[in-house]
């Protein structure tokens, strides 16, 4: 059974066949970790925010700047993003390669962060070529962050070098 937020967008079980997607619970407590470049509050669970602070400090000591492009996003907001892409003429199949169905995104857990780096557009494949990404590959694990969607991931998403999730 898919949540009604999915069926309302025309997302069917057939569309997700072969993709082992997990449904996640929405975050229970969130704090503001910082503001992003657009001045919007970046919300994370308290543990994730603490781990993020520790990780960015360690990175900064090695001359690497990491910042938050996007953090918590509600299930309702996820549905809105999909709806606006549908309205812009994208097919649901194309959309679901880059956006999780509502209820299945790590972003509403408050533990996922889309990470940005200087001189790299937000959520761009170029992120994989940045010193920030190289640093994360070597050190993020120490702070509890792992890459959710590597190349050729079984969940059927595009490679998202910028999307890291705190799993401790
Ligand atoms: Zn993400």
Boltz pocket constraint, residues with backbone or C-beta under 6 A from the ligand:
constraints:
  - pocket:
      binder: B
      contacts: [[A, 70], [A, 107], [A, 112], [A, 113], [A, 114], [A, 162], [A, 163], [A, 164]]
      max_distance: 6.0
